[in-house]
Amino acid sequence: MTGRDDSLDALRGYAFAVAYRMLGSVADAEDVVQEGLLRLHQAEEDGESIRSRRAYLSTVVTRLAIDELRSARARREQYHGEWLPEPVIDPVAGTGAALAGAGPVAGSAGEPGPEAQTELADSLSVAMMVLLESLSPEQRAAFLLHDVFGYSYGEVAEVVGKSEPATRQLATRARKAVEARRPRFEPSVEQHDELADRFFAAVFEGDVEQLESMLASDVELHGDGGGKVPALSRPITGAKVVAGAISKWGIIGASANGQFERVGVNGQPGAVLRDRHGRVINAIALDMKDGRVIALYSVANPDKISHLGEVGDLGEMIREGLDLND
């Protein structure tokens, strides 16, 4: 771990990278990181022997996240509509692993190589975050710490408070569950960003034919309104159906003078839709493969996008768009 930056900012970014992937919530991740940093500071003030500040902090943060996940499960089971993670964005579309304060992360193995960096970016994608929800809190911790952040089984065992054989079993079960339904994330490249630019332009033009040509035949459209704003109650599938749905929304948004701000969303090309006052309406991530959009994830729940700026009124935007479009 030589040469690793253990300044407060670096530690905070690293801890957030772990906590966000554990919780799928920006606000909850920030809370456990703050608590973790307070405990680290208190331990140092008390003269406790700490071999690695990073290891100490990741242990505290992961344990706090496991506790938080246990209590969050009941809430998420009663969630209105489809649950999607709170989006994290980067102003430069497609920056992948740089999002969520990940920086150079690894366990005792040292700095991650290209394969580990790909795994890190993969673990941030919306599709993967949704998949991680199907794991138990301990499985999620074992999978993320070992497979994504490069900790040894011995180190993970200390964090989750189980024997090393039991920890290996946790990680193996989690890995099998993930691999069975793993959404293979392709690192963003210039072609993906160019496709995303054309895609969002076509949305506001309401060009169904053009949109359909950019969608995979089995494309999925996911939406999370949390029961607080209009959104899909369940995912819809198929290029024709999805193109028709988003073109209608696009025409309404364009009529109401909405604008797309192109950004990276969870390491994938995406955009934030803003109303005519510049307020946030939703965040959209595009999952792409072989030059086509294979999934769209739209988060409009006001509670999940408030960290991106002042939140606008989606209902008002729809009404304005419909009035001007009549």
Residue pairs with C-beta under 8 A, 6 or more apart in sequence:
1 52
1 54
1 108
1 110
2 110
4 10
4 54
4 104
4 111
5 103
5 104
6 53
6 54
8 37
10 103
11 37
11 40
11 53
11 54
11 57
12 33
12 37
12 101
13 101
13 102
13 103
14 54
14 57
14 58
14 101
14 102
14 103
14 105
15 33
15 36
15 37
15 57
15 58
15 61
16 29
16 30
16 33
16 100
16 101
17 100
17 101
17 102
17 103
17 105
18 58
18 61
18 62
18 65
18 105
18 144
18 145
18 149
19 28
19 29
19 30
19 32
19 33
19 36
19 61
19 62
19 64
19 65
20 26
20 29
20 88
20 100
21 100
21 123
21 124
21 129
21 132
21 144
21 148
22 29
22 61
22 62
22 65
22 66
22 69
22 137
22 140
22 141
22 144
23 29
23 32
23 65
23 68
23 69
23 72
24 85
24 86
24 129
24 132
24 133
25 72
25 85
25 86
25 304
26 86
26 88
26 307
27 86
27 307
28 65
28 68
28 72
29 65
32 61
32 64
32 65
32 68
33 61
35 60
35 64
36 57
36 60
36 61
36 64
37 57
39 60
40 50
40 53
40 56
40 57
40 60
43 50
43 56
44 50
50 56
55 107
55 155
58 145
58 149
58 151
58 159
59 158
59 159
62 141
62 145
62 159
62 160
63 159
63 160
63 161
65 137
65 141
66 137
66 138
66 141
66 160
69 137
69 140
70 137
76 83
76 133
79 226
79 227
80 225
80 226
80 227
81 223
81 224
81 225
81 226
81 227
81 231
81 232
81 233
81 234
82 222
82 223
82 224
82 232
82 233
82 234
82 235
83 130
83 133
83 224
84 126
84 129
84 130
84 222
84 223
84 224
84 297
84 299
84 304
85 126
85 129
85 130
85 266
85 299
86 299
86 304
86 305
86 307
87 126
87 265
87 266
87 270
87 283
87 285
87 299
87 304
87 305
87 308
88 99
88 100
88 124
88 265
88 266
89 99
89 263
89 264
89 265
89 270
89 272
89 283
89 308
90 98
90 99
90 263
90 264
91 263
91 264
92 263
92 264
93 188
93 193
93 196
93 262
93 263
93 264
93 269
93 270
94 188
94 189
94 192
94 193
94 196
94 264
94 267
94 268
94 269
95 188
95 264
95 267
96 117
96 121
96 124
96 187
96 188
96 264
96 267
97 117
97 120
97 121
97 124
97 267
99 124
99 264
99 266
99 267
100 124
102 120
102 124
104 111
104 112
105 112
105 120
105 149
105 150
106 112
106 116
106 149
106 150
107 145
107 149
107 150
107 151
107 152
107 155
108 150
108 151
108 152
108 155
109 150
109 152
112 120
112 150
116 148
116 150
118 187
119 147
119 148
120 148
120 149
121 185
121 187
121 267
122 128
122 184
122 185
123 129
123 132
123 144
123 148
124 266
124 267
125 183
125 185
125 266
125 267
125 268
125 285
125 287
126 222
126 265
126 266
126 268
126 285
126 287
126 295
126 297
127 183
127 185
127 287
127 295
127 297
128 178
128 182
128 183
128 185
129 266
131 178
131 181
131 182
131 183
132 140
132 143
132 144
132 178
134 177
135 143
135 174
135 177
135 178
138 160
138 162
138 170
139 170
139 171
139 173
139 174
139 177
140 174
141 156
141 159
141 160
142 156
142 160
142 167
142 170
142 171
142 174
143 170
143 171
143 174
143 175
143 178
145 151
145 155
145 156
145 159
146 152
146 153
146 156
146 171
147 171
147 175
151 159
153 164
153 167
153 168
153 171
154 164
156 167
156 171
157 163
157 164
157 166
157 167
160 167
160 170
162 170
183 287
183 295
184 289
185 267
185 268
185 287
186 192
186 288
186 289
188 264
188 267
188 268
188 269
191 291
192 269
192 286
192 288
193 269
195 214
195 269
195 288
195 291
195 293
196 262
196 269
196 270
196 271
196 286
196 288
197 262
198 210
198 214
199 211
199 214
199 286
199 293
200 260
200 262
200 271
202 210
202 211
202 214
202 247
202 250
203 211
203 246
203 247
203 249
203 250
203 253
203 260
204 250
204 251
204 253
204 254
204 258
204 260
205 250
205 254
206 247
206 248
206 250
206 251
206 254
207 247
208 243
208 244
208 247
211 242
211 243
211 246
211 247
212 239
212 240
212 243
214 292
214 293
215 239
215 242
215 243
215 292
215 293
216 239
216 289
216 290
216 292
216 293
216 294
217 238
217 239
218 237
218 238
218 239
218 294
219 237
219 238
219 239
219 242
219 292
219 293
219 294
219 295
219 296
220 235
220 236
220 237
220 242
220 294
220 295
220 296
221 232
221 235
221 236
221 237
221 242
221 245
221 246
221 295
221 296
221 298
222 232
222 235
222 295
222 296
222 297
222 298
223 231
223 232
223 235
223 297
223 298
223 299
223 300
224 231
224 297
224 298
224 299
224 300
224 301
224 304
225 231
225 232
225 300
225 301
225 314
226 301
226 302
226 303
226 304
228 301
228 302
228 303
229 300
229 301
229 302
229 314
229 315
230 300
230 314
230 315
230 318
231 298
231 300
231 301
236 242
236 245
242 296
246 296
251 321
251 325
252 317
252 318
252 321
252 322
252 325
253 273
253 281
253 317
253 321
254 321
255 320
255 321
255 322
255 324
255 325
256 275
256 276
256 317
256 318
256 320
256 321
256 324
257 275
257 276
258 273
258 274
258 275
258 276
258 281
258 317
258 321
259 273
259 274
259 276
260 271
260 272
260 273
260 274
261 271
261 272
261 273
261 274
262 269
262 270
262 271
263 270
263 271
263 272
263 283
264 270
265 271
265 272
265 283
265 284
265 285
265 297
266 285
268 285
268 286
268 287
268 288
269 285
269 286
269 288
270 283
270 284
270 285
270 286
271 283
271 284
272 280
272 282
272 283
272 284
272 308
273 280
273 281
273 282
273 283
273 284
274 280
274 281
274 312
275 281
275 312
275 313
275 316
275 317
277 312
278 309
278 310
279 309
279 310
279 311
279 312
279 313
280 305
280 306
280 308
280 309
280 310
280 311
280 312
281 300
281 311
281 312
281 314
281 317
282 298
282 299
282 300
282 305
282 314
283 298
283 299
283 305
283 308
284 296
284 297
284 298
284 299
285 296
285 297
286 293
286 295
286 296
287 293
287 294
287 295
287 296
287 297
288 294
299 305
300 314
302 311
305 311
